[in-house]
Amino acid sequence: MLSWTPPRSVPRRAVVGGLACVLLAAAPLAFAAAPAEAPPAFTIGDPRITESSGLAASRLHSGVYWTHNDQDVAPNLYAIDGGTGETLATITLAGATGRDLEAISLGPDGALYVGDIGDNYDGEWPEVWIYRLPEPEQLADATVTPAVYRATYSDGPRDAEALMVHPETGRVYLVSKKQDGGAALYAGPAELSENEQNVFERQTDIDLWVTDGAFSPDGTRLLLRGYFTARMYRFADGVPEPIERRVIPPVQRQGESVTFTPDGRTLMFGTEGEGGQVEPVELSGDLLPESAAAEEAREDEDGGDGGGTDGAAEGDEGDEGDEGGLSVGVTTALVVGVLAVLGLRRLLRGGGTRS
C-alpha cells in the first residue's frame, strides 16, 4: 500500500487542518451550484379578499404580490406577503368606479395597471376602464387617485378578464374571455390617452377560455390561463405563437389569476374564494422566457444543473437522486473527502507509514 510521511518541518495537525479547510471551503461551492428553489405556495389570509381576480408580483418589494377583488365595497388593491399570506398594505383607488376589476399588471414605467374590464352581461357596457398608479415605494395603507383611461374594442363590447402590459414596449393588451363569444387578443394604442377613447384592435383569435394572463419579465413569453387550463405563447412583435408543450395549472376551485415571478422561472396561480391559495408551477425547456433560459445555460456552464424540474408541464421527467438539493456527484465527493481526512489522521497517529 501507499506510504507517506509528512516532512518534519510541517506539523501533522497543520496537514490535517489544511486538508479539512480545503474540503469545507469546497462545500459552499457545491451548495451554491444547487438550483434556486421556487417560491412557496401561500394562502391569502385577509377575510376581505374573497374574490381575488388578478395577481402581480411586485418589483419593488421582494416576495410581495398585488391582488384585488373583482367587486368590493371600495376599489382596493392589497399587497400580500408571499410567505405568510398576510396583507401588508391596502391601497384605495379614489375616484374609481370599481365596477368589475378583473386584472392587474406592472408596466415598464413602474406603474400598476388595473383593468376594470369585466362584463358579466356579455358586452352590455359601452366602454371599460383602465386605472394606472405608481407602485408604492412604502407598504402602508393609502388612498391614491389613479389616471383613468376609457377603453373600447374595435369590434364591439366584450367581456374580458385578462390585462397585460408588455414589459418592454409598455403597450397594454386585453384578452376577451369566451371562446363562443370570440375570444381574442386585443392591442391598445402605443400610448394610452386620458383625454380620448382608447380603441383596442383585434390581433388574433385565442383558443382558450381566458380568466387572466401575464407577460414574462423579459416580454418573450405570454401565459394565458382559464379555470382549469393554461397556454404559453412565444411573443415577438406583438404576435403570440403557441408553444406545443402545455402548462398544467394546479387544481383550484376557481382559477382566476396568474403572474410570473420576477426571475421568470415560475408561474404563480391564484384562485377566488376566502382563503384563496396561490400556488407555484416551475418552468423548464421552451416554456422558459429567453432571459431565464440563458441564465440557466450559464449556470450549467458553471456546474449547476439548470434549475429544477417542471412537474406541471407535459412530458417532463424529474431528476432522480437529487431531492436534497445536492447532486449525487457532489455528495459522493464530500463523503470521500471526509473519509480521506479520517484516514489521514489515522496514518499520522500511527507514525506516518503503513504497509
C-alpha positions, -999 to +999 in steps of 0.1 A: +000+000+000+010+037-004+033+050+023+037+087+030+053+107+058+049+144+061+081+164+063+092+170+099+091+208+093+053+206+088+032+199+119+009+170+114-021+189+128-015+216+102-017+190+074-050+176+087-064+210+094-054+223+060-070+194+041-102+198+062-103+235+054-100+228+017-129+204+018-150+227+039-143+256+016-154+234-014-187+226+004-203+261+000-195+259-037-214+227-040-244+241-023-242+273-044-244+252-076-278+238-065-308+254-082-328+281-066-360+269-050-393+281-063-414+304-041-437+286-017-474+283-021-493+306+003-529+312+015-544+347+014-554+353+049-573+386+047-611+379+052-619+409+030-603+392+000-630+367-012-628+372-050-591+376-058-592+381-096-558+395-105-522+389-094-490+408-100-455+401-084-441+433-070-409+447-085-401+470-055-408+446-027-394+411-027-419+383-022-449+406-023-479+402-046-507+426-055-542+414-058-578+428-057-614+416-055-634+418-087-662+436-068-656+453-034-671+478-011-643+501-025-619+496-053-589+484-033-555+469-040-539+446-015-502+439-010-498+403+002-468+388+018-459+357-003-445+339+027-472+344+053-503+354+032-508+385+054-519+418+040-491+444+042-509+474+028-543+484+013-544+510-014-578+525-021-584+539-056-601+573-052-625+583-079-625+548-095-659+532-101-646+496-095-675+481-115-657+447-122-620+447-115-605+417-132-568+421-138-536+438-126-502+442-143-470+461-138-457+482-167-421+491-175-427+526-161-431+510-126-468+516-125-496+493-117-523+490-143-557+477-131-584+465-155-620+474-147-628+453-178-652+426-167-687+425-182-709+397-169-736+409-193-715+398-224-710+432-239-735+455-223-710+481-212-702+506-240-668+512-225-645+498-198-617+515-178-581+510-170-566+526-139-529+535-136-509+544-104-473+542-094-464+511-074-460+524-038-424+526-026-436+521+010-460+494+020-486+513+040-523+519+038-531+548+015-556+564-008-544+572-043-561+589-072-551+569-104-551+580-140-582+567-158-582+555-194-615+548-212-613+518-235-634+503-263-629+474-287-626+477-324-653+451-330-677+460-302-680+454-265-665+423-249-663+405-216-626+404-206-607+393-175-571+395-188-550+427-190-512+425-196-487+454-200-457+444-221-426+450-200-405+464-229-429+484-251-454+494-224-483+486-247-514+473-230-532+442-242-566+428-233-579+393-240-617+386-242-629+357-221-651+333-240-644+311-270-680+311-282-681+349-278-650+353-300-620+351-276-592+372-289-561+392-281-565+430-285-538+456-286-542+491-272-526+523-286-489+527-283-496+552-255-529+554-236-547+587-236-566+602-206-585+626-229-597+603-257-612+569-261-585+542-264-595+517-291-582+482-287-576+465-320-582+428-325-549+409-332-556+372-332-581+346-320-573+327-288-585+291-285-590+293-247-615+304-221-593+331-206-596+343-170-562+360-167-528+365-184-492+376-178-461+386-197-428+372-186-404+399-172-385+400-204-416+400-226-407+369-246-435+347-232-472+353-227-492+330-204-529+328-207-550+308-182-585+296-178-603+280-149-586+246-154-562+251-184-533+273-194-513+280-225-478+295-231-470+316-261-438+330-276-443+367-280-425+388-306-435+419-325-470+418-309-477+383-322-483+353-299-471+319-312-485+289-291-459+266-277-467+229-282-459+219-246-487+227-223-485+243-188-508+225-164-521+247-136-528+234-101-563+221-094-581+251-079-617+257-071-620+287-095-587+295-112-587+333-118-552+348-117-516+343-127-483+361-126-446+353-134-421+356-105-395+384-111-369+359-123-393+344-149-388+308-138-420+302-120-457+309-125-479+317-095-515+307-100-543+321-078-580+313-071-611+331-059-627+324-026-620+332+010-586+318+020-576+316-017-545+296-025-516+309-046-495+280-059-462+279-079-456+260-111-419+258-122-410+262-159-384+245-180-373+240-216-390+261-242-416+273-216-389+294-200-386+330-211-354+336-231-336+355-204-343+328-178-332+301-203-300+320-209-294+323-172-299+285-167-274+279-196-248+300-178-255+280-146-250+248-165-216+260-178-206+269-142-215+235-129-251+240-119-279+217-130-300+245-146-329+250-122-350+221-110-378+201-126-411+211-140-436+187-126-465+206-140-456+207-177-464+178-200-436+155-210-412+164-182-394+138-161-380+145-127-342+142-119-336+111-098-314+111-068-313+149-064-341+156-040-320+170-012-306+199-033-271+183-039-262+161-068-250+126-063-216+135-075-212+164-051-225+143-022-200+115-031-172+140-032-180+153+002-182+118+017-149+108+001-133+140+014-144+132+049-131+097+047-098+110+034-094+133+064-102+104+088-078+081+070-050+107+070-054+113+108-052+075+113-019+074+093-004+103+113-013+088+146+004+056+136+037+074+128+031+082+091+037+047+075+016+017+068+024-014+047 
